[in-house]
Amino acid sequence: MSTDAPQAEASDIYGMTHVWNRNYAQNRPWHGNYYNQSYGQPLALVVPPTAHMRQTYSWGVSQNLNHPIYHQYGRNASSPGAARPGQFHPTPNWPSHTDQFGVYYVRGPW
């Protein structure tokens, strides 16, 4: 038997995706420009760590898009602090996009 045969190697594509997500999340906030009306702050909707995409919907001219979920909080995440008043926009009287409700996806650590 020859030992010169090439060895098969598998790459960890999900590991590289995790690195990209971490790098992207370090430079950008986890929330958008709108606050949730019940809390007066952006609301984090915690999804399982295996979730990697989210879908947004728009009324009128179709802008239904899939976006990656970049942000994931760690087990040692501190409780959220209050943001300055007036930093975020309220939900418009006639919202035209699901991003305007102030709910943003964040992956959990488990």
DSSP file with accessible surface (Angstrom, degrees, kcal/mol):
  #  RESIDUE AA STRUCTURE BP1 BP2  ACC     N-H-->O    O-->H-N    N-H-->O    O-->H-N    TCO  KAPPA ALPHA  PHI   PSI    X-CA   Y-CA   Z-CA
    1    1 A M              0   0  234      0, 0.0     2,-0.3     0, 0.0     0, 0.0   0.000 360.0 360.0 360.0 135.0    0.0    0.0    0.0
    2    2 A S        -     0   0   82      1,-0.1     3,-0.5     2,-0.0     0, 0.0  -0.610 360.0-162.8 -88.7 137.0    1.4    3.4   -0.9
    3    3 A T  S    S+     0   0  129     -2,-0.3    -1,-0.1     1,-0.2     0, 0.0   0.382  78.8  83.9 -94.6   2.7    1.5    6.2    1.7
    4    4 A D        +     0   0  143      2,-0.1    -1,-0.2     3,-0.0     3,-0.1   0.460  61.1 117.9 -83.6  -1.3    1.9    8.8   -1.1
    5    5 A A  S    S-     0   0   58     -3,-0.5     2,-0.1     1,-0.1     0, 0.0  -0.388  75.1-105.2 -67.5 139.6   -1.9    9.0   -1.6
    6    6 A P        -     0   0  124      0, 0.0     2,-0.4     0, 0.0    -1,-0.1  -0.389  32.1-125.6 -65.9 143.8   -3.3   12.5   -0.8
    7    7 A Q        -     0   0  156     -3,-0.1     2,-0.3    -2,-0.1    -3,-0.0  -0.728  19.1-122.5 -90.5 139.0   -5.2   12.8    2.4
    8    8 A A        -     0   0  104     -2,-0.4     2,-0.4     2,-0.0    -1,-0.0  -0.633  30.8-171.2 -79.8 134.3   -8.8   14.1    2.3
    9    9 A E        -     0   0  178     -2,-0.3     2,-0.4     2,-0.0     0, 0.0  -0.994  10.7-152.0-128.9 137.9   -9.3   17.2    4.5
   10   10 A A        -     0   0  103     -2,-0.4     2,-0.3     2,-0.0    -2,-0.0  -0.876  12.5-141.4-107.7 138.1  -12.5   18.9    5.4
   11   11 A S        -     0   0  101     -2,-0.4     2,-1.2     1,-0.0     3,-0.2  -0.667  18.2-120.7 -95.2 156.1  -12.7   22.5    6.2
   12   12 A D     >  +     0   0  113     -2,-0.3     4,-1.7     1,-0.2     3,-0.2  -0.728  33.6 174.7 -96.1  87.5  -15.0   24.0    8.9
   13   13 A I  H  > S+     0   0  100     -2,-1.2     4,-1.9     1,-0.2    -1,-0.2   0.850  79.5  53.1 -65.8 -32.3  -17.1   26.3    6.9
   14   14 A Y  H  > S+     0   0  178      2,-0.2     4,-2.1     1,-0.2    -1,-0.2   0.845 104.5  56.0 -72.5 -30.7  -19.3   27.2    9.9
   15   15 A G  H  > S+     0   0   25      2,-0.2     4,-1.7    -3,-0.2    -2,-0.2   0.914 108.6  47.0 -64.7 -40.9  -16.2   28.0   11.9
   16   16 A M  H  X S+     0   0   92     -4,-1.7     4,-2.3     2,-0.2    -2,-0.2   0.904 110.0  53.0 -67.8 -38.8  -15.2   30.6    9.3
   17   17 A T  H  X S+     0   0   55     -4,-1.9     4,-2.7     1,-0.2    -2,-0.2   0.901 106.4  53.9 -61.9 -38.3  -18.7   32.0    9.2
   18   18 A H  H  X S+     0   0   73     -4,-2.1     4,-2.3     1,-0.2    -1,-0.2   0.904 107.7  50.1 -63.2 -39.0  -18.6   32.4   13.0
   19   19 A V  H  X S+     0   0   67     -4,-1.7     4,-2.4     2,-0.2    -2,-0.2   0.926 110.9  48.8 -65.1 -43.8  -15.3   34.4   12.6
   20   20 A W  H  X S+     0   0  149     -4,-2.3     4,-2.4     1,-0.2    -2,-0.2   0.924 111.5  49.7 -61.7 -44.7  -16.9   36.7   10.0
   21   21 A N  H  X S+     0   0   15     -4,-2.7     4,-2.6     1,-0.2    -2,-0.2   0.916 111.1  49.1 -61.6 -43.1  -20.0   37.2   12.2
   22   22 A R  H  X S+     0   0  144     -4,-2.3     4,-1.5     2,-0.2    -2,-0.2   0.924 112.0  48.0 -63.5 -44.1  -17.8   38.1   15.2
   23   23 A N  H  X S+     0   0   82     -4,-2.4     4,-0.6     1,-0.2    -1,-0.2   0.908 113.9  47.0 -64.0 -40.7  -15.8   40.6   13.2
   24   24 A Y  H >< S+     0   0   83     -4,-2.4     3,-1.0     1,-0.2     4,-0.5   0.922 111.3  51.3 -66.4 -42.7  -18.9   42.2   11.7
   25   25 A A  H >< S+     0   0   22     -4,-2.6     3,-0.6     1,-0.2    -1,-0.2   0.766  99.4  64.5 -68.7 -26.1  -20.6   42.4   15.1
   26   26 A Q  H 3< S+     0   0  136     -4,-1.5    -1,-0.2     1,-0.2    -2,-0.2   0.757 109.0  39.3 -69.3 -22.0  -17.6   44.1   16.8
   27   27 A N  T << S+     0   0  129     -3,-1.0    -1,-0.2    -4,-0.6    -2,-0.2   0.427 113.9  54.0-107.1  -1.0  -18.0   47.2   14.6
   28   28 A R  S <  S-     0   0  110     -3,-0.6     2,-0.0    -4,-0.5    -1,-0.0  -0.973  81.6-108.3-136.7 149.7  -21.7   47.6   14.4
   29   29 A P        -     0   0   83      0, 0.0    42,-0.1     0, 0.0    -2,-0.1  -0.339  22.5-128.7 -73.2 158.8  -24.6   47.8   17.0
   30   30 A W  S    S+     0   0   90     40,-0.1     2,-0.2     2,-0.1    41,-0.1   0.610  87.6  58.7 -81.3 -11.0  -27.0   45.0   17.5
   31   31 A H  S    S-     0   0   47      1,-0.1     2,-0.1    73,-0.1     4,-0.1  -0.649  72.5-133.3-116.9 170.0  -30.0   47.2   17.0
   32   32 A G        -     0   0   23      2,-0.3    -1,-0.1    -2,-0.2    72,-0.1  -0.105  45.7 -74.6-103.4-153.1  -31.4   49.5   14.3
   33   33 A N  S    S+     0   0  112     55,-0.1    56,-3.2    -2,-0.1     2,-0.3   0.437 101.2  77.6 -90.5  -0.1  -32.8   53.1   14.4
   34   34 A Y  B     -a   89   0A  54     65,-0.3    -2,-0.3    54,-0.2     2,-0.3  -0.821  63.9-143.0-116.0 151.2  -36.2   52.3   16.0
   35   35 A Y        -     0   0   66     54,-2.2     2,-0.4    -2,-0.3    56,-0.3  -0.775  27.3-107.9-107.1 155.5  -37.3   51.6   19.6
   36   36 A N  B >>> -B   41   0B  22      5,-2.2     4,-2.6    66,-0.4     3,-0.9  -0.678  24.9-137.8 -78.9 131.5  -40.0   49.1   20.7
   37   37 A Q  T 345S+     0   0  126     -2,-0.4    -1,-0.1    64,-0.3    65,-0.1   0.788  99.4  57.1 -67.1 -25.9  -43.0   51.1   21.9
   38   38 A S  T 345S+     0   0  105      1,-0.2    -1,-0.3     3,-0.1    -2,-0.0   0.803 122.7  23.3 -72.5 -28.9  -43.6   48.9   24.9
   39   39 A Y  T <45S-     0   0  159     -3,-0.9    -2,-0.2     2,-0.3    -1,-0.2   0.584  91.1-129.7-113.6 -19.2  -40.1   49.4   26.3
   40   40 A G  T  <5S+     0   0   34     -4,-2.6    48,-0.1     1,-0.2    -3,-0.1   0.614  85.3  76.0  75.4   8.8  -38.9   52.7   24.9
   41   41 A Q  B   <S-B   36   0B  57     -5,-0.5    -5,-2.2    61,-0.1    -2,-0.3  -0.937  98.8 -80.1-139.3 161.6  -35.7   51.0   23.8
   42   42 A P        -     0   0   14      0, 0.0     2,-0.5     0, 0.0    61,-0.2  -0.399  49.1-134.4 -61.5 144.3  -34.7   48.5   21.0
   43   43 A L  E     -c  103   0C  56     59,-3.0    61,-3.1    -2,-0.0     2,-0.6  -0.908   6.0-142.1-110.1 127.0  -35.8   45.0   22.0
   44   44 A A  E     -c  104   0C  41     -2,-0.5     2,-0.8    59,-0.2    61,-0.2  -0.785   8.5-156.2 -88.6 121.6  -33.5   42.0   21.5
   45   45 A L  E     -c  105   0C  76     59,-3.0    61,-2.2    -2,-0.6     2,-0.4  -0.884  17.9-141.3 -96.3 109.2  -35.4   38.9   20.4
   46   46 A V  E     +c  106   0C  66     -2,-0.8    61,-0.2    59,-0.2    59,-0.1  -0.605  24.4 179.9 -80.0 125.2  -33.2   36.0   21.5
   47   47 A V  E     -c  107   0C  20     59,-2.0    61,-2.9    -2,-0.4    -2,-0.0  -0.788  38.5 -80.6-117.8 161.6  -33.0   33.2   18.9
   48   48 A P    >   -     0   0   67      0, 0.0     3,-1.8     0, 0.0    -1,-0.1  -0.235  40.6-114.6 -59.9 153.7  -31.1   29.9   19.1
   49   49 A P  T 3  S+     0   0   34      0, 0.0    58,-0.1     0, 0.0    -2,-0.0   0.685 114.2  64.3 -66.3 -14.7  -27.4   30.0   18.3
   50   50 A T  T 3  S+     0   0  120      2,-0.0     2,-0.3     0, 0.0    57,-0.0   0.630  79.0  99.2 -82.6 -13.0  -28.0   27.8   15.2
   51   51 A A    <   +     0   0   27     -3,-1.8    -4,-0.1     1,-0.1     3,-0.1  -0.570  40.9 163.1 -72.0 132.6  -30.2   30.5   13.6
   52   52 A H        +     0   0  122     -2,-0.3    17,-1.9     1,-0.2     2,-0.3   0.494  51.7  49.6-130.6  -8.1  -28.2   32.4   11.1
   53   53 A M  E     -E   68   0D  88     15,-0.3     2,-0.3    13,-0.0    -1,-0.2  -0.961  54.0-167.4-134.2 152.5  -30.7   34.2    8.9
   54   54 A R  E     -E   67   0D  61     13,-2.7    13,-3.0    -2,-0.3     2,-0.4  -0.955  14.6-138.5-133.2 154.1  -33.6   36.5    9.4
   55   55 A Q  E     -E   66   0D  79     -2,-0.3     2,-0.4    11,-0.2    11,-0.2  -0.937  12.0-162.1-115.9 136.5  -36.3   37.8    7.0
   56   56 A T  E     -E   65   0D   1      9,-2.6     9,-1.4    -2,-0.4     2,-0.4  -0.902   7.2-152.4-114.6 148.1  -37.6   41.3    6.8
   57   57 A Y        -     0   0  116     -2,-0.4    41,-2.3     7,-0.2     2,-0.4  -0.916   6.8-166.7-121.2 148.0  -40.9   42.3    5.1
   58   58 A S  B     -F   97   0E  19     -2,-0.4     5,-0.3    39,-0.2    39,-0.2  -0.985  15.8-133.6-134.0 142.8  -41.9   45.6    3.5
   59   59 A W  S    S+     0   0  138     37,-2.0     2,-0.5    -2,-0.4    37,-0.0  -0.594  76.8  15.1 -90.1 157.5  -45.3   46.8    2.4
   60   60 A G  S    S+     0   0   78     -2,-0.2     2,-0.3     2,-0.0    -2,-0.1  -0.712 123.2  31.5  85.1-129.8  -45.8   48.4   -1.0
   61   61 A V  S    S-     0   0  119     -2,-0.5     2,-0.1     1,-0.1     0, 0.0  -0.471 104.4-103.3 -64.2 126.1  -42.9   47.9   -3.4
   62   62 A S        +     0   0   89     -2,-0.3    -1,-0.1     1,-0.1    -3,-0.1  -0.312  54.2 157.0 -62.9 121.6  -41.6   44.5   -2.4
   63   63 A Q        +     0   0  104     -5,-0.3     2,-0.6    -2,-0.1    -1,-0.1  -0.236  14.7 155.1-132.3  40.7  -38.4   44.6   -0.4
   64   64 A N        +     0   0   69     -6,-0.1     2,-0.3    -7,-0.1    -7,-0.2  -0.639  22.6 172.9 -74.1 117.0  -38.6   41.3    1.3
   65   65 A L  E     -E   56   0D  88     -9,-1.4    -9,-2.6    -2,-0.6     2,-0.4  -0.911  34.0-133.9-130.1 153.6  -35.0   40.4    2.1
   66   66 A N  E     -E   55   0D  97     -2,-0.3   -11,-0.2   -11,-0.2   -13,-0.0  -0.912  27.8-176.4-102.9 133.8  -33.0   37.8    4.0
   67   67 A H  E     -E   54   0D  53    -13,-3.0   -13,-2.7    -2,-0.4     2,-0.1  -0.968  27.1-111.6-127.8 146.7  -30.2   39.1    6.2
   68   68 A P  E     -E   53   0D  45      0, 0.0     2,-0.8     0, 0.0   -15,-0.3  -0.414  25.2-126.5 -70.1 151.3  -27.6   37.2    8.3
   69   69 A I        +     0   0    5    -17,-1.9    37,-0.1     1,-0.2   -48,-0.1  -0.899  36.2 170.2 -97.3 108.3  -27.8   37.4   12.1
   70   70 A Y        +     0   0   64     -2,-0.8     2,-0.2    35,-0.1   -45,-0.2   0.852  44.5  82.6 -88.2 -39.8  -24.4   38.6   13.1
   71   71 A H        +     0   0   31     34,-0.3    36,-2.6   -41,-0.1     2,-0.4  -0.506  44.9 169.3 -83.6 135.8  -24.7   39.4   16.8
   72   72 A Q  B     -d  107   0C  67     -2,-0.2     2,-0.2    34,-0.2    36,-0.2  -0.988  23.2-141.4-140.3 127.1  -24.5   36.8   19.5
   73   73 A Y        -     0   0   87     34,-1.7     2,-0.1    -2,-0.4    33,-0.0  -0.616  17.2-129.6 -90.5 152.2  -24.2   37.6   23.2
   74   74 A G    >   -     0   0   34     -2,-0.2     3,-1.6     1,-0.1    36,-0.1  -0.415  27.3-102.5 -91.2 171.4  -22.0   35.6   25.6
   75   75 A R  T 3  S+     0   0  196      1,-0.3    -1,-0.1    34,-0.1    -2,-0.0   0.784 121.3  55.1 -65.4 -24.9  -22.9   34.1   28.9
   76   76 A N  T 3  S+     0   0  152      2,-0.0    -1,-0.3     0, 0.0     2,-0.1   0.168  76.9 139.7 -95.6  20.7  -21.2   37.0   30.7
   77   77 A A    <   -     0   0   54     -3,-1.6     2,-0.1     1,-0.1    -4,-0.0  -0.398  49.9-129.5 -66.0 135.1  -23.2   39.7   28.9
   78   78 A S        -     0   0  107      1,-0.1     3,-0.1    -2,-0.1    -1,-0.1  -0.433  33.2 -87.0 -80.5 161.9  -24.2   42.5   31.3
   79   79 A S        -     0   0  105      1,-0.1    -1,-0.1    -2,-0.1     2,-0.1  -0.373  55.8 -95.1 -67.3 148.2  -27.7   43.7   31.5
   80   80 A P        -     0   0  121      0, 0.0     2,-0.2     0, 0.0    -1,-0.1  -0.353  37.7-140.5 -69.0 141.6  -28.6   46.3   29.0
   81   81 A G        -     0   0   67      1,-0.1     2,-0.3    -3,-0.1    -3,-0.0  -0.525  28.7 -90.3 -93.1 166.0  -28.3   49.9   30.1
   82   82 A A        -     0   0   96     -2,-0.2     2,-0.2   -41,-0.0    -1,-0.1  -0.568  38.4-136.8 -77.9 137.7  -30.7   52.7   29.2
   83   83 A A        -     0   0   27     -2,-0.3     3,-0.1     1,-0.1     5,-0.0  -0.506  36.7 -81.5 -87.4 162.7  -29.9   54.7   26.0
   84   84 A R    >   -     0   0  177     -2,-0.2     3,-1.6     1,-0.1     4,-0.3  -0.379  53.9-101.8 -61.9 139.7  -30.2   58.4   25.9
   85   85 A P  T 3  S+     0   0  134      0, 0.0    -1,-0.1     0, 0.0   -45,-0.0  -0.351 107.2  25.3 -61.6 142.4  -33.8   59.7   25.3
   86   86 A G  T 3  S+     0   0   80      2,-0.2    -2,-0.1    -3,-0.1     0, 0.0   0.467  86.8 112.1  84.1   1.7  -34.4   60.7   21.7
   87   87 A Q  S <  S+     0   0   84     -3,-1.6     2,-0.3     2,-0.0    -3,-0.0   0.806  75.3  45.9 -76.7 -27.6  -31.6   58.5   20.3
   88   88 A F  S    S-     0   0   21     -4,-0.3   -54,-0.2   -48,-0.1    -2,-0.2  -0.807  82.9-118.7-117.3 157.0  -34.1   56.2   18.5
   89   89 A H  B     -a   34   0A 108    -56,-3.2   -54,-2.2    -2,-0.3     2,-0.1  -0.651  28.4-119.7 -90.0 148.4  -37.2   56.8   16.4
   90   90 A P        -     0   0   65      0, 0.0   -54,-0.1     0, 0.0    12,-0.1  -0.358  42.5 -83.6 -77.4 165.4  -40.7   55.7   17.3
   91   91 A T        -     0   0   17    -56,-0.3    10,-0.1    10,-0.1     9,-0.0  -0.531  55.7-113.5 -65.0 129.2  -42.6   53.3   15.2
   92   92 A P        -     0   0   46      0, 0.0    -1,-0.1     0, 0.0     8,-0.0  -0.201  20.8-111.3 -62.3 159.2  -44.3   55.4   12.5
   93   93 A N  S    S+     0   0  143      1,-0.3    -2,-0.1    -3,-0.1     0, 0.0   0.857 117.9  29.6 -58.7 -35.9  -48.1   55.7   12.5
   94   94 A W  S    S-     0   0  221      0, 0.0    -1,-0.3     0, 0.0     0, 0.0  -0.770  89.9-156.7-123.7  84.4  -48.2   53.7    9.3
   95   95 A P        -     0   0   41      0, 0.0     3,-0.1     0, 0.0    -4,-0.0  -0.315  13.1-173.5 -63.3 144.7  -45.1   51.4    9.4
   96   96 A S        +     0   0   57      1,-0.2   -37,-2.0   -38,-0.1     2,-0.3   0.347  66.4  38.1-117.8   1.3  -43.9   50.2    6.0
   97   97 A H  B >  S-F   58   0E  23    -39,-0.2     3,-1.5     1,-0.1   -39,-0.2  -0.993  73.9-124.3-153.3 147.6  -41.2   47.8    7.1
   98   98 A T  G >  S+     0   0   42    -41,-2.3     3,-1.3    -2,-0.3     5,-0.4   0.746 107.1  68.6 -68.0 -20.1  -40.8   45.2    9.9
   99   99 A D  G >  S+     0   0   48    -42,-0.3     3,-1.0     1,-0.2   -65,-0.3   0.701  86.1  70.7 -68.9 -16.7  -37.5   46.9   11.0
  100  100 A Q  G <  S+     0   0   26     -3,-1.5    -1,-0.2     1,-0.2    -2,-0.2   0.479  80.5  74.0 -81.5  -0.3  -39.6   49.8   12.2
  101  101 A F  G <  S-     0   0   83     -3,-1.3   -64,-0.3     2,-0.2    -1,-0.2   0.510 102.9-121.8 -90.2  -6.1  -41.1   47.9   15.1
  102  102 A G    <   +     0   0    0     -3,-1.0   -59,-3.0     1,-0.2     2,-0.5   0.704  68.8 128.2  78.3  20.6  -37.9   48.0   17.2
  103  103 A V  E     -c   43   0C  48     -5,-0.4     2,-0.4   -61,-0.2    -1,-0.2  -0.949  33.8-177.5-112.6 125.8  -37.4   44.2   17.5
  104  104 A Y  E     -c   44   0C  18    -61,-3.1   -59,-3.0    -2,-0.5     2,-0.2  -0.962  25.2-117.3-129.6 139.0  -34.0   42.9   16.5
  105  105 A Y  E     +c   45   0C  86     -2,-0.4     2,-0.4   -61,-0.2   -34,-0.3  -0.516  30.6 175.4 -78.0 135.6  -32.6   39.4   16.5
  106  106 A V  E     -c   46   0C  11    -61,-2.2   -59,-2.0    -2,-0.2   -34,-0.2  -0.991  28.6-124.9-138.0 129.9  -29.7   38.4   18.7
  107  107 A R  E     -cd  47  72C  15    -36,-2.6   -34,-1.7    -2,-0.4   -61,-0.1  -0.511  24.9-126.3 -77.4 141.8  -28.4   34.8   18.9
  108  108 A G        -     0   0    0    -61,-2.9    -1,-0.1    -2,-0.2   -33,-0.1  -0.341  12.9-123.5 -81.9 167.0  -28.2   33.2   22.3
  109  109 A P              0   0   32      0, 0.0   -34,-0.1     0, 0.0    -1,-0.1   0.551 360.0 360.0 -90.0 -10.5  -25.1   31.5   23.8
  110  110 A W              0   0  154    -36,-0.1    -2,-0.1   -35,-0.0     0, 0.0  -0.279 360.0 360.0 -81.2 360.0  -26.3   28.0   24.6
